Amino acid sequence: MTPIKDTTMQELIARYPVILFDSFGVLASSNAVLPGAVELIANLNAIAKTYFVLTNDASALPESRSENYAKLALNIKPEQIITSGGLLSRYFADEHLQGLRCVILGPEDSVRYVQIAGGEVVPIGADFDAVVIGDQSGFPFLETMDQVMTDLFRKTDKGENVRLILPNPDLIYPDGDGFGFASASIAMLLESALKLRYPERDDLHFIRLGKPHEAIFAEALRRSGTRDMVMIGDQLETDIKGANDFGLDSVLVGTGIAALDLSWAPESMRPTYTLRSL
């Protein structure tokens, strides 16, 4: 098994032309900046280092996320933020889904992502062609989930095909001193309900767009023009595996979800480096 090296931010800055950061658990939590992040981003901006934030969050547009970062003294421009919500535009274009009637679970910016992609947003309870889970917040949970599950059952019983789309594949996320359930946990509830009612169907599942899948890394490659990038993240299943699968070096930072004891981890989830903190 390949040994994992400890590293420092200074070594990474010197070694790689482009640095990719996860957001939550690396730079910030939902409402607080993590130690060292303000100084690091200020230094990267001062030396004109190329970097991007690759986040599975689909609850905030890059402009909104940039404004939120600014409140935490992180000066990160919208064009430096690549979100899973932003992948909807390419997905809708590739799958010819413009005009698709979409029920959206999530806040206002999740709705905007679908509108930008060309989807027609319809209210909960209306007829729809797709369910898009943008976030675990922004809607009355039980009432909405019950209605969406019921409508999915009714449409499936009638033989109708519904697109199930999940920009953010994260199950949980770090939130201050604790953790919270993320969008994929919501998707798993609906998938489990569909599997219980239709055990013979293997196709009733959400299409996942963000990390560890390649589309978000491909967008970073398009913007940077080089594969000589390193991904710094806190989740093995998304940040590290995604970077490894895309052929990038990866760094597991010890300020988020995954512990730095990686004796159990399969090769596909083993980072190139570990980093105690920024």
Rosetta blueprint (number, residue, H / E / L):
1 M L
2 T L
3 P L
4 I L
5 K E
6 D E
7 T L
8 T L
9 M H
10 Q H
11 E H
12 L H
13 I H
14 A H
15 R H
16 Y L
17 P L
18 V E
19 I E
20 L E
21 F E
22 D L
23 S L
24 F E
25 G L
26 V L
27 L L
28 A E
29 S L
30 S L
31 N L
32 A L
33 V E
34 L L
35 P L
36 G L
37 A H
38 V H
39 E H
40 L H
41 I H
42 A H
43 N H
44 L H
45 N H
46 A H
47 I L
48 A L
49 K L
50 T E
51 Y E
52 F E
53 V E
54 L E
55 T E
56 N L
57 D L
58 A L
59 S L
60 A L
61 L L
62 P H
63 E H
64 S H
65 R H
66 S H
67 E H
68 N H
69 Y H
70 A H
71 K H
72 L L
73 A L
74 L L
75 N L
76 I L
77 K L
78 P H
79 E H
80 Q H
81 I E
82 I E
83 T E
84 S L
85 G L
86 G L
87 L H
88 L H
89 S H
90 R H
91 Y H
92 F H
93 A H
94 D H
95 E H
96 H L
97 L L
98 Q L
99 G L
100 L L
101 R E
102 C E
103 V E
104 I E
105 L E
106 G L
107 P L
108 E H
109 D H
110 S H
111 V H
112 R H
113 Y H
114 V H
115 Q H
116 I H
117 A H
118 G L
119 G L
120 E E
121 V E
122 V L
123 P L
124 I L
125 G L
126 A L
127 D L
128 F L
129 D L
130 A E
131 V E
132 V E
133 I E
134 G L
135 D L
136 Q L
137 S L
138 G L
139 F L
140 P L
141 F H
142 L H
143 E H
144 T H
145 M H
146 D H
147 Q H
148 V H
149 M H
150 T H
151 D H
152 L H
153 F H
154 R H
155 K H
156 T H
157 D H
158 K L
159 G L
160 E L
161 N L
162 V L
163 R E
164 L E
165 I E
166 L E
167 P L
168 N L
169 P L
170 D L
171 L L
172 I E
173 Y E
174 P E
175 D E
176 G L
177 D L
178 G E
179 F E
180 G E
181 F E
182 A L
183 S H
184 A H
185 S H
186 I H
187 A H
188 M H
189 L H
190 L H
191 E H
192 S H
193 A H
194 L H
195 K H
196 L H
197 R H
198 Y L
199 P L
200 E L
201 R L
202 D L
203 D L
204 L L
205 H L
206 F L
207 I E
208 R E
209 L L
210 G L
211 K L
212 P L
213 H L
214 E L
215 A H
216 I H
217 F H
218 A H
219 E H
220 A H
221 L H
222 R H
223 R H
224 S H
225 G L
226 T L
227 R L
228 D L
229 M E
230 V E
231 M E
232 I E
233 G E
234 D L
235 Q L
236 L H
237 E H
238 T H
239 D H
240 I H
241 K H
242 G H
243 A H
244 N H
245 D H
246 F H
247 G L
248 L L
249 D E
250 S E
251 V E
252 L E
253 V E
254 G L
255 T L
256 G L
257 I L
258 A L
259 A L
260 L L
261 D L
262 L L
263 S L
264 W L
265 A L
266 P L
267 E H
268 S H
269 M H
270 R L
271 P L
272 T L
273 Y E
274 T E
275 L E
276 R L
277 S L
278 L L
